[in-house]
Amino acid sequence: MPDLKNNLLSIGQLQEKGLVVLIQHNSCKVYHPEKGVIMKSAMSSNRMFKITVVSLAVGTTCFNTISEDVGQL
């Protein structure tokens, strides 16, 4: 959502997706079971963990298809 400025992230929703959330030593880390650390953030002065999400451009993909005529007379 391009115009979204702020949102809250639910730790419960992350756990339902199979992610692990570790909060210790004034930092928060989110782990994926196969990819390892996927997010991390330091605690701000108001005791919140701000995560900035950056959307990466997806490269152009080319698909090759084969059409097979299976018609019978």
PDB file with SEQRES, HELIX, SHEET and CRYST1 records, atoms N, CA, C and O in Angstrom:
SEQRES   1 A   73  MET PRO ASP LEU LYS ASN ASN LEU LEU SER ILE GLY GLN          
SEQRES   2 A   73  LEU GLN GLU LYS GLY LEU VAL VAL LEU ILE GLN HIS ASN          
SEQRES   3 A   73  SER CYS LYS VAL TYR HIS PRO GLU LYS GLY VAL ILE MET          
SEQRES   4 A   73  LYS SER ALA MET SER SER ASN ARG MET PHE LYS ILE THR          
SEQRES   5 A   73  VAL VAL SER LEU ALA VAL GLY THR THR CYS PHE ASN THR          
SEQRES   6 A   73  ILE SER GLU ASP VAL GLY GLN LEU                              
HELIX    1 AA1 ILE A   11  GLU A   16  1                                   6    
SHEET    1 AA1 3 VAL A  20  GLN A  24  0                                        
SHEET    2 AA1 3 SER A  27  HIS A  32 -1                                        
SHEET    3 AA1 3 GLY A  36  ALA A  42 -1                                        
CRYST1    1.000    1.000    1.000  90.00  90.00  90.00 P 1           1          
ATOM      1  N   MET A   1       0.844  -1.166   0.000  1.00  0.00           N  
ATOM      2  CA  MET A   1       0.000   0.000   0.000  1.00  0.00           C  
ATOM      3  C   MET A   1       0.892   1.232   0.000  1.00  0.00           C  
ATOM      4  O   MET A   1       1.500   1.555   1.021  1.00  0.00           O  
ATOM      5  N   PRO A   2       0.975   1.911  -1.110  1.00  0.00           N  
ATOM      6  CA  PRO A   2       1.898   3.034  -1.243  1.00  0.00           C  
ATOM      7  C   PRO A   2       1.692   4.159  -0.247  1.00  0.00           C  
ATOM      8  O   PRO A   2       2.670   4.790   0.155  1.00  0.00           O  
ATOM      9  N   ASP A   3       0.463   4.441   0.171  1.00  0.00           N  
ATOM     10  CA  ASP A   3       0.199   5.574   1.054  1.00  0.00           C  
ATOM     11  C   ASP A   3       0.211   5.214   2.533  1.00  0.00           C  
ATOM     12  O   ASP A   3      -0.019   6.083   3.374  1.00  0.00           O  
ATOM     13  N   LEU A   4       0.472   3.966   2.869  1.00  0.00           N  
ATOM     14  CA  LEU A   4       0.479   3.540   4.266  1.00  0.00           C  
ATOM     15  C   LEU A   4       1.682   4.154   4.977  1.00  0.00           C  
ATOM     16  O   LEU A   4       2.816   3.993   4.526  1.00  0.00           O  
ATOM     17  N   LYS A   5       1.443   4.853   6.078  1.00  0.00           N  
ATOM     18  CA  LYS A   5       2.516   5.518   6.813  1.00  0.00           C  
ATOM     19  C   LYS A   5       2.921   4.745   8.062  1.00  0.00           C  
ATOM     20  O   LYS A   5       4.113   4.642   8.352  1.00  0.00           O  
ATOM     21  N   ASN A   6       1.967   4.200   8.807  1.00  0.00           N  
ATOM     22  CA  ASN A   6       2.243   3.478  10.048  1.00  0.00           C  
ATOM     23  C   ASN A   6       1.307   2.291  10.168  1.00  0.00           C  
ATOM     24  O   ASN A   6       0.190   2.310   9.651  1.00  0.00           O  
ATOM     25  N   ASN A   7       1.764   1.277  10.842  1.00  0.00           N  
ATOM     26  CA  ASN A   7       0.930   0.124  11.112  1.00  0.00           C  
ATOM     27  C   ASN A   7       1.548  -0.623  12.293  1.00  0.00           C  
ATOM     28  O   ASN A   7       2.727  -0.452  12.603  1.00  0.00           O  
ATOM     29  N   LEU A   8       0.746  -1.442  12.935  1.00  0.00           N  
ATOM     30  CA  LEU A   8       1.237  -2.265  14.034  1.00  0.00           C  
ATOM     31  C   LEU A   8       1.397  -3.692  13.543  1.00  0.00           C  
ATOM     32  O   LEU A   8       0.570  -4.198  12.785  1.00  0.00           O  
ATOM     33  N   LEU A   9       2.456  -4.325  13.977  1.00  0.00           N  
ATOM     34  CA  LEU A   9       2.746  -5.692  13.602  1.00  0.00           C  
ATOM     35  C   LEU A   9       2.409  -6.586  14.786  1.00  0.00           C  
ATOM     36  O   LEU A   9       2.902  -6.356  15.890  1.00  0.00           O  
ATOM     37  N   SER A  10       1.590  -7.586  14.577  1.00  0.00           N  
ATOM     38  CA  SER A  10       1.161  -8.475  15.647  1.00  0.00           C  
ATOM     39  C   SER A  10       2.141  -9.633  15.807  1.00  0.00           C  
ATOM     40  O   SER A  10       2.391 -10.379  14.860  1.00  0.00           O  
ATOM     41  N   ILE A  11       2.691  -9.778  17.006  1.00  0.00           N  
ATOM     42  CA  ILE A  11       3.589 -10.904  17.281  1.00  0.00           C  
ATOM     43  C   ILE A  11       2.820 -12.215  17.167  1.00  0.00           C  
ATOM     44  O   ILE A  11       3.375 -13.218  16.717  1.00  0.00           O  
ATOM     45  N   GLY A  12       1.560 -12.219  17.565  1.00  0.00           N  
ATOM     46  CA  GLY A  12       0.734 -13.422  17.435  1.00  0.00           C  
ATOM     47  C   GLY A  12       0.590 -13.862  15.989  1.00  0.00           C  
ATOM     48  O   GLY A  12       0.647 -15.054  15.688  1.00  0.00           O  
ATOM     49  N   GLN A  13       0.401 -12.889  15.084  1.00  0.00           N  
ATOM     50  CA  GLN A  13       0.293 -13.225  13.658  1.00  0.00           C  
ATOM     51  C   GLN A  13       1.603 -13.776  13.120  1.00  0.00           C  
ATOM     52  O   GLN A  13       1.598 -14.681  12.286  1.00  0.00           O  
ATOM     53  N   LEU A  14       2.721 -13.242  13.586  1.00  0.00           N  
ATOM     54  CA  LEU A  14       4.014 -13.757  13.154  1.00  0.00           C  
ATOM     55  C   LEU A  14       4.193 -15.202  13.614  1.00  0.00           C  
ATOM     56  O   LEU A  14       4.683 -16.042  12.860  1.00  0.00           O  
ATOM     57  N   GLN A  15       3.795 -15.486  14.848  1.00  0.00           N  
ATOM     58  CA  GLN A  15       3.904 -16.855  15.370  1.00  0.00           C  
ATOM     59  C   GLN A  15       3.006 -17.817  14.608  1.00  0.00           C  
ATOM     60  O   GLN A  15       3.391 -18.960  14.363  1.00  0.00           O  
ATOM     61  N   GLU A  16       1.810 -17.367  14.229  1.00  0.00           N  
ATOM     62  CA  GLU A  16       0.912 -18.224  13.447  1.00  0.00           C  
ATOM     63  C   GLU A  16       1.514 -18.581  12.094  1.00  0.00           C  
ATOM     64  O   GLU A  16       1.194 -19.626  11.527  1.00  0.00           O  
ATOM     65  N   LYS A  17       2.389 -17.715  11.571  1.00  0.00           N  
ATOM     66  CA  LYS A  17       3.061 -17.967  10.288  1.00  0.00           C  
ATOM     67  C   LYS A  17       4.319 -18.820  10.466  1.00  0.00           C  
ATOM     68  O   LYS A  17       5.033 -19.080   9.498  1.00  0.00           O  
ATOM     69  N   GLY A  18       4.594 -19.254  11.694  1.00  0.00           N  
ATOM     70  CA  GLY A  18       5.757 -20.108  11.941  1.00  0.00           C  
ATOM     71  C   GLY A  18       7.049 -19.359  12.209  1.00  0.00           C  
ATOM     72  O   GLY A  18       8.121 -19.963  12.220  1.00  0.00           O  
ATOM     73  N   LEU A  19       6.963 -18.045  12.426  1.00  0.00           N  
ATOM     74  CA  LEU A  19       8.150 -17.248  12.703  1.00  0.00           C  
ATOM     75  C   LEU A  19       8.406 -17.191  14.202  1.00  0.00           C  
ATOM     76  O   LEU A  19       7.488 -17.372  15.002  1.00  0.00           O  
ATOM     77  N   VAL A  20       9.651 -16.940  14.576  1.00  0.00           N  
ATOM     78  CA  VAL A  20      10.045 -16.832  15.978  1.00  0.00           C  
ATOM     79  C   VAL A  20      10.458 -15.398  16.244  1.00  0.00           C  
ATOM     80  O   VAL A  20      11.228 -14.820  15.478  1.00  0.00           O  
ATOM     81  N   VAL A  21       9.952 -14.817  17.328  1.00  0.00           N  
ATOM     82  CA  VAL A  21      10.271 -13.441  17.699  1.00  0.00           C  
ATOM     83  C   VAL A  21      11.087 -13.468  18.983  1.00  0.00           C  
ATOM     84  O   VAL A  21      10.669 -14.050  19.984  1.00  0.00           O  
ATOM     85  N   LEU A  22      12.263 -12.831  18.947  1.00  0.00           N  
ATOM     86  CA  LEU A  22      13.139 -12.772  20.109  1.00  0.00           C  
ATOM     87  C   LEU A  22      13.368 -11.313  20.461  1.00  0.00           C  
ATOM     88  O   LEU A  22      13.875 -10.541  19.648  1.00  0.00           O  
ATOM     89  N   ILE A  23      12.987 -10.937  21.694  1.00  0.00           N  
ATOM     90  CA  ILE A  23      13.197  -9.576  22.173  1.00  0.00           C  
ATOM     91  C   ILE A  23      14.113  -9.657  23.379  1.00  0.00           C  
ATOM     92  O   ILE A  23      13.751 -10.214  24.415  1.00  0.00           O  
ATOM     93  N   GLN A  24      15.317  -9.088  23.232  1.00  0.00           N  
ATOM     94  CA  GLN A  24      16.278  -9.060  24.338  1.00  0.00           C  
ATOM     95  C   GLN A  24      17.332  -7.990  24.071  1.00  0.00           C  
ATOM     96  O   GLN A  24      17.599  -7.637  22.922  1.00  0.00           O  
ATOM     97  N   HIS A  25      17.922  -7.484  25.138  1.00  0.00           N  
ATOM     98  CA  HIS A  25      18.996  -6.486  25.039  1.00  0.00           C  
ATOM     99  C   HIS A  25      18.601  -5.294  24.147  1.00  0.00           C  
ATOM    100  O   HIS A  25      19.389  -4.850  23.313  1.00  0.00           O  
ATOM    101  N   ASN A  26      17.377  -4.786  24.331  1.00  0.00           N  
ATOM    102  CA  ASN A  26      16.869  -3.622  23.595  1.00  0.00           C  
ATOM    103  C   ASN A  26      16.810  -3.815  22.085  1.00  0.00           C  
ATOM    104  O   ASN A  26      16.915  -2.847  21.332  1.00  0.00           O  
ATOM    105  N   SER A  27      16.645  -5.050  21.640  1.00  0.00           N  
ATOM    106  CA  SER A  27      16.482  -5.286  20.208  1.00  0.00           C  
ATOM    107  C   SER A  27      15.442  -6.380  19.988  1.00  0.00           C  
ATOM    108  O   SER A  27      15.174  -7.196  20.869  1.00  0.00           O  
ATOM    109  N   CYS A  28      14.871  -6.374  18.802  1.00  0.00           N  
ATOM    110  CA  CYS A  28      13.869  -7.359  18.419  1.00  0.00           C  
ATOM    111  C   CYS A  28      14.338  -8.007  17.118  1.00  0.00           C  
ATOM    112  O   CYS A  28      14.699  -7.313  16.168  1.00  0.00           O  
ATOM    113  N   LYS A  29      14.331  -9.343  17.082  1.00  0.00           N  
ATOM    114  CA  LYS A  29      14.708 -10.080  15.883  1.00  0.00           C  
ATOM    115  C   LYS A  29      13.598 -11.061  15.547  1.00  0.00           C  
ATOM    116  O   LYS A  29      13.028 -11.702  16.430  1.00  0.00           O  
ATOM    117  N   VAL A  30      13.298 -11.171  14.258  1.00  0.00           N  
ATOM    118  CA  VAL A  30      12.286 -12.106  13.773  1.00  0.00           C  
ATOM    119  C   VAL A  30      13.008 -13.134  12.904  1.00  0.00           C  
ATOM    120  O   VAL A  30      13.705 -12.789  11.950  1.00  0.00           O  
ATOM    121  N   TYR A  31      12.821 -14.408  13.263  1.00  0.00           N  
ATOM    122  CA  TYR A  31      13.498 -15.508  12.582  1.00  0.00           C  
ATOM    123  C   TYR A  31      12.524 -16.329  11.748  1.00  0.00           C  
ATOM    124  O   TYR A  31      11.410 -16.625  12.183  1.00  0.00           O  
ATOM    125  N   HIS A  32      12.958 -16.691  10.546  1.00  0.00           N  
ATOM    126  CA  HIS A  32      12.244 -17.640   9.691  1.00  0.00           C  
ATOM    127  C   HIS A  32      12.938 -18.989   9.890  1.00  0.00           C  
ATOM    128  O   HIS A  32      14.166 -19.033   9.969  1.00  0.00           O  
ATOM    129  N   PRO A  33      12.177 -20.101   9.975  1.00  0.00           N  
ATOM    130  CA  PRO A  33      12.812 -21.392  10.266  1.00  0.00           C  
ATOM    131  C   PRO A  33      13.861 -21.829   9.239  1.00  0.00           C  
ATOM    132  O   PRO A  33      14.776 -22.574   9.591  1.00  0.00           O  
ATOM    133  N   GLU A  34      13.758 -21.394   7.998  1.00  0.00           N  
ATOM    134  CA  GLU A  34      14.722 -21.799   6.975  1.00  0.00           C  
ATOM    135  C   GLU A  34      15.678 -20.681   6.568  1.00  0.00           C  
ATOM    136  O   GLU A  34      16.822 -20.950   6.200  1.00  0.00           O  
ATOM    137  N   LYS A  35      15.224 -19.432   6.630  1.00  0.00           N  
ATOM    138  CA  LYS A  35      16.023 -18.300   6.145  1.00  0.00           C  
ATOM    139  C   LYS A  35      16.809 -17.599   7.234  1.00  0.00           C  
ATOM    140  O   LYS A  35      17.662 -16.766   6.926  1.00  0.00           O  
ATOM    141  N   GLY A  36      16.554 -17.906   8.489  1.00  0.00           N  
ATOM    142  CA  GLY A  36      17.242 -17.230   9.586  1.00  0.00           C  
ATOM    143  C   GLY A  36      16.605 -15.889   9.894  1.00  0.00           C  
ATOM    144  O   GLY A  36      15.389 -15.735   9.776  1.00  0.00           O  
ATOM    145  N   VAL A  37      17.424 -14.907  10.291  1.00  0.00           N  
ATOM    146  CA  VAL A  37      16.919 -13.574  10.657  1.00  0.00           C  
ATOM    147  C   VAL A  37      16.371 -12.887   9.410  1.00  0.00           C  
ATOM    148  O   VAL A  37      17.078 -12.729   8.415  1.00  0.00           O  
ATOM    149  N   ILE A  38      15.091 -12.477   9.476  1.00  0.00           N  
ATOM    150  CA  ILE A  38      14.489 -11.766   8.345  1.00  0.00           C  
ATOM    151  C   ILE A  38      14.162 -10.317   8.684  1.00  0.00           C  
ATOM    152  O   ILE A  38      13.957  -9.503   7.784  1.00  0.00           O  
ATOM    153  N   MET A  39      14.110  -9.985   9.978  1.00  0.00           N  
ATOM    154  CA  MET A  39      13.873  -8.607  10.407  1.00  0.00           C  
ATOM    155  C   MET A  39      14.576  -8.387  11.730  1.00  0.00           C  
ATOM    156  O   MET A  39      14.663  -9.293  12.559  1.00  0.00           O  
ATOM    157  N   LYS A  40      15.083  -7.162  11.926  1.00  0.00           N  
ATOM    158  CA  LYS A  40      15.622  -6.805  13.237  1.00  0.00           C  
ATOM    159  C   LYS A  40      15.474  -5.315  13.440  1.00  0.00           C  
ATOM    160  O   LYS A  40      15.468  -4.536  12.486  1.00  0.00           O  
ATOM    161  N   SER A  41      15.352  -4.928  14.704  1.00  0.00           N  
ATOM    162  CA  SER A  41      15.136  -3.523  15.015  1.00  0.00           C  
ATOM    163  C   SER A  41      15.616  -3.228  16.424  1.00  0.00           C  
ATOM    164  O   SER A  41      15.507  -4.070  17.315  1.00  0.00           O  
ATOM    165  N   ALA A  42      16.149  -2.025  16.622  1.00  0.00           N  
ATOM    166  CA  ALA A  42      16.520  -1.561  17.955  1.00  0.00           C  
ATOM    167  C   ALA A  42      15.317  -0.885  18.590  1.00  0.00           C  
ATOM    168  O   ALA A  42      14.459  -0.344  17.893  1.00  0.00           O  
ATOM    169  N   MET A  43      15.258  -0.918  19.905  1.00  0.00           N  
ATOM    170  CA  MET A  43      14.148  -0.288  20.623  1.00  0.00           C  
ATOM    171  C   MET A  43      14.340   1.230  20.609  1.00  0.00           C  
ATOM    172  O   MET A  43      15.437   1.726  20.868  1.00  0.00           O  
ATOM    173  N   SER A  44      13.259   1.963  20.304  1.00  0.00           N  
ATOM    174  CA  SER A  44      13.321   3.426  20.275  1.00  0.00           C  
ATOM    175  C   SER A  44      13.112   3.984  21.682  1.00  0.00           C  
ATOM    176  O   SER A  44      12.866   3.232  22.625  1.00  0.00           O  
ATOM    177  N   SER A  45      13.212   5.293  21.815  1.00  0.00           N  
ATOM    178  CA  SER A  45      13.087   5.935  23.128  1.00  0.00           C  
ATOM    179  C   SER A  45      11.691   5.764  23.737  1.00  0.00           C  
ATOM    180  O   SER A  45      11.538   5.848  24.955  1.00  0.00           O  
ATOM    181  N   ASN A  46      10.667   5.522  22.897  1.00  0.00           N  
ATOM    182  CA  ASN A  46       9.317   5.310  23.433  1.00  0.00           C  
ATOM    183  C   ASN A  46       8.979   3.827  23.573  1.00  0.00           C  
ATOM    184  O   ASN A  46       7.808   3.454  23.629  1.00  0.00           O  
ATOM    185  N   ARG A  47      10.000   2.996  23.629  1.00  0.00           N  
ATOM    186  CA  ARG A  47       9.885   1.543  23.843  1.00  0.00           C  
ATOM    187  C   ARG A  47       9.144   0.822  22.714  1.00  0.00           C  
ATOM    188  O   ARG A  47       8.471  -0.180  22.951  1.00  0.00           O  
ATOM    189  N   MET A  48       9.270   1.327  21.507  1.00  0.00           N  
ATOM    190  CA  MET A  48       8.691   0.682  20.336  1.00  0.00           C  
ATOM    191  C   MET A  48       9.828   0.159  19.465  1.00  0.00           C  
ATOM    192  O   MET A  48      10.961   0.633  19.548  1.00  0.00           O  
ATOM    193  N   PHE A  49       9.509  -0.819  18.637  1.00  0.00           N  
ATOM    194  CA  PHE A  49      10.475  -1.361  17.691  1.00  0.00           C  
ATOM    195  C   PHE A  49      10.014  -0.974  16.291  1.00  0.00           C  
ATOM    196  O   PHE A  49       9.032  -1.516  15.783  1.00  0.00           O  
ATOM    197  N   LYS A  50      10.721  -0.041  15.674  1.00  0.00           N  
ATOM    198  CA  LYS A  50      10.340   0.455  14.364  1.00  0.00           C  
ATOM    199  C   LYS A  50      11.031  -0.383  13.295  1.00  0.00           C  
ATOM    200  O   LYS A  50      12.249  -0.561  13.313  1.00  0.00           O  
ATOM    201  N   ILE A  51      10.230  -0.892  12.368  1.00  0.00           N  
ATOM    202  CA  ILE A  51      10.759  -1.673  11.256  1.00  0.00           C  
ATOM    203  C   ILE A  51      10.368  -0.952   9.973  1.00  0.00           C  
ATOM    204  O   ILE A  51       9.188  -0.710   9.720  1.00  0.00           O  
ATOM    205  N   THR A  52      11.357  -0.617   9.178  1.00  0.00           N  
ATOM    206  CA  THR A  52      11.112   0.012   7.890  1.00  0.00           C  
ATOM    207  C   THR A  52      11.186  -1.062   6.819  1.00  0.00           C  
ATOM    208  O   THR A  52      12.186  -1.769   6.698  1.00  0.00           O  
ATOM    209  N   VAL A  53      10.122  -1.173   6.049  1.00  0.00           N  
ATOM    210  CA  VAL A  53      10.051  -2.189   5.001  1.00  0.00           C  
ATOM    211  C   VAL A  53      10.353  -1.527   3.670  1.00  0.00           C  
ATOM    212  O   VAL A  53       9.789  -0.485   3.338  1.00  0.00           O  
ATOM    213  N   VAL A  54      11.243  -2.139   2.918  1.00  0.00           N  
ATOM    214  CA  VAL A  54      11.600  -1.642   1.598  1.00  0.00           C  
ATOM    215  C   VAL A  54      11.185  -2.695   0.584  1.00  0.00           C  
ATOM    216  O   VAL A  54      11.566  -3.861   0.687  1.00  0.00           O  
ATOM    217  N   SER A  55      10.409  -2.274  -0.383  1.00  0.00           N  
ATOM    218  CA  SER A  55       9.962  -3.182  -1.439  1.00  0.00           C  
ATOM    219  C   SER A  55      11.006  -3.205  -2.539  1.00  0.00           C  
ATOM    220  O   SER A  55      11.372  -2.159  -3.076  1.00  0.00           O  
ATOM    221  N   LEU A  56      11.487  -4.397  -2.876  1.00  0.00           N  
ATOM    222  CA  LEU A  56      12.477  -4.536  -3.933  1.00  0.00           C  
ATOM    223  C   LEU A  56      11.784  -4.746  -5.264  1.00  0.00           C  
ATOM    224  O   LEU A  56      10.779  -5.453  -5.351  1.00  0.00           O  
ATOM    225  N   ALA A  57      12.321  -4.137  -6.283  1.00  0.00           N  
ATOM    226  CA  ALA A  57      11.753  -4.300  -7.618  1.00  0.00           C  
ATOM    227  C   ALA A  57      11.970  -5.735  -8.088  1.00  0.00           C  
ATOM    228  O   ALA A  57      13.041  -6.312  -7.897  1.00  0.00           O  
ATOM    229  N   VAL A  58      10.958  -6.283  -8.691  1.00  0.00           N  
ATOM    230  CA  VAL A  58      11.041  -7.645  -9.207  1.00  0.00           C  
ATOM    231  C   VAL A  58      11.490  -7.561 -10.656  1.00  0.00           C  
ATOM    232  O   VAL A  58      10.931  -6.801 -11.446  1.00  0.00           O  
ATOM    233  N   GLY A  59      12.498  -8.342 -10.996  1.00  0.00           N  
ATOM    234  CA  GLY A  59      13.030  -8.329 -12.355  1.00  0.00           C  
ATOM    235  C   GLY A  59      12.041  -8.897 -13.358  1.00  0.00           C  
ATOM    236  O   GLY A  59      11.086  -9.586 -12.998  1.00  0.00           O  
ATOM    237  N   THR A  60      12.282  -8.601 -14.586  1.00  0.00           N  
ATOM    238  CA  THR A  60      11.433  -9.089 -15.659  1.00  0.00           C  
ATOM    239  C   THR A  60      11.631 -10.593 -15.803  1.00  0.00           C  
ATOM    240  O   THR A  60      12.755 -11.092 -15.756  1.00  0.00           O  
ATOM    241  N   THR A  61      10.542 -11.292 -15.975  1.00  0.00           N  
ATOM    242  CA  THR A  61      10.581 -12.743 -16.121  1.00  0.00           C  
ATOM    243  C   THR A  61      10.045 -13.113 -17.489  1.00  0.00           C  
ATOM    244  O   THR A  61       9.041 -12.565 -17.944  1.00  0.00           O  
ATOM    245  N   CYS A  62      10.711 -14.035 -18.133  1.00  0.00           N  
ATOM    246  CA  CYS A  62      10.282 -14.498 -19.439  1.00  0.00           C  
ATOM    247  C   CYS A  62       9.891 -15.967 -19.322  1.00  0.00           C  
ATOM    248  O   CYS A  62      10.645 -16.776 -18.781  1.00  0.00           O  
ATOM    249  N   PHE A  63       8.729 -16.301 -19.822  1.00  0.00           N  
ATOM    250  CA  PHE A  63       8.265 -17.684 -19.789  1.00  0.00           C  
ATOM    251  C   PHE A  63       8.249 -18.241 -21.203  1.00  0.00           C  
ATOM    252  O   PHE A  63       7.831 -17.560 -22.139  1.00  0.00           O  
ATOM    253  N   ASN A  64       8.697 -19.460 -21.356  1.00  0.00           N  
ATOM    254  CA  ASN A  64       8.692 -20.133 -22.651  1.00  0.00           C  
ATOM    255  C   ASN A  64       7.597 -21.181 -22.625  1.00  0.00           C  
ATOM    256  O   ASN A  64       7.538 -22.003 -21.710  1.00  0.00           O  
ATOM    257  N   THR A  65       6.728 -21.155 -23.627  1.00  0.00           N  
ATOM    258  CA  THR A  65       5.640 -22.136 -23.684  1.00  0.00           C  
ATOM    259  C   THR A  65       5.719 -22.931 -24.960  1.00  0.00           C  
ATOM    260  O   THR A  65       6.227 -22.461 -25.979  1.00  0.00           O  
ATOM    261  N   ILE A  66       5.213 -24.132 -24.891  1.00  0.00           N  
ATOM    262  CA  ILE A  66       5.153 -25.006 -26.073  1.00  0.00           C  
ATOM    263  C   ILE A  66       3.699 -25.364 -26.292  1.00  0.00           C  
ATOM    264  O   ILE A  66       3.026 -25.855 -25.387  1.00  0.00           O  
ATOM    265  N   SER A  67       3.220 -25.117 -27.494  1.00  0.00           N  
ATOM    266  CA  SER A  67       1.850 -25.457 -27.846  1.00  0.00           C  
ATOM    267  C   SER A  67       1.870 -26.753 -28.612  1.00  0.00           C  
ATOM    268  O   SER A  67       2.603 -26.894 -29.591  1.00  0.00           O  
ATOM    269  N   GLU A  68       1.071 -27.701 -28.172  1.00  0.00           N  
ATOM    270  CA  GLU A  68       1.030 -29.014 -28.810  1.00  0.00           C  
ATOM    271  C   GLU A  68      -0.368 -29.248 -29.371  1.00  0.00           C  
ATOM    272  O   GLU A  68      -1.354 -29.149 -28.640  1.00  0.00           O  
ATOM    273  N   ASP A  69      -0.461 -29.555 -30.647  1.00  0.00           N  
ATOM    274  CA  ASP A  69      -1.741 -29.825 -31.288  1.00  0.00           C  
ATOM    275  C   ASP A  69      -2.116 -31.281 -31.030  1.00  0.00           C  
ATOM    276  O   ASP A  69      -1.473 -32.199 -31.538  1.00  0.00           O  
ATOM    277  N   VAL A  70      -3.161 -31.478 -30.237  1.00  0.00           N  
ATOM    278  CA  VAL A  70      -3.574 -32.855 -29.906  1.00  0.00           C  
ATOM    279  C   VAL A  70      -4.914 -33.195 -30.552  1.00  0.00           C  
ATOM    280  O   VAL A  70      -5.578 -34.153 -30.156  1.00  0.00           O  
ATOM    281  N   GLY A  71      -5.301 -32.405 -31.544  1.00  0.00           N  
ATOM    282  CA  GLY A  71      -6.563 -32.669 -32.250  1.00  0.00           C  
ATOM    283  C   GLY A  71      -6.506 -33.944 -33.079  1.00  0.00           C  
ATOM    284  O   GLY A  71      -5.453 -34.294 -33.613  1.00  0.00           O  
ATOM    285  N   GLN A  72      -7.619 -34.628 -33.187  1.00  0.00           N  
ATOM    286  CA  GLN A  72      -7.681 -35.857 -33.984  1.00  0.00           C  
ATOM    287  C   GLN A  72      -8.852 -35.743 -34.967  1.00  0.00           C  
ATOM    288  O   GLN A  72      -9.874 -35.130 -34.660  1.00  0.00           O  
ATOM    289  N   LEU A  73      -8.691 -36.338 -36.145  1.00  0.00           N  
ATOM    290  CA  LEU A  73      -9.767 -36.373 -37.144  1.00  0.00           C  
ATOM    291  C   LEU A  73     -10.594 -37.627 -36.990  1.00  0.00           C  
ATOM    292  O   LEU A  73     -11.547 -37.835 -37.741  1.00  0.00           O  
TER     293      LEU A  73                                                      
END                                                                             
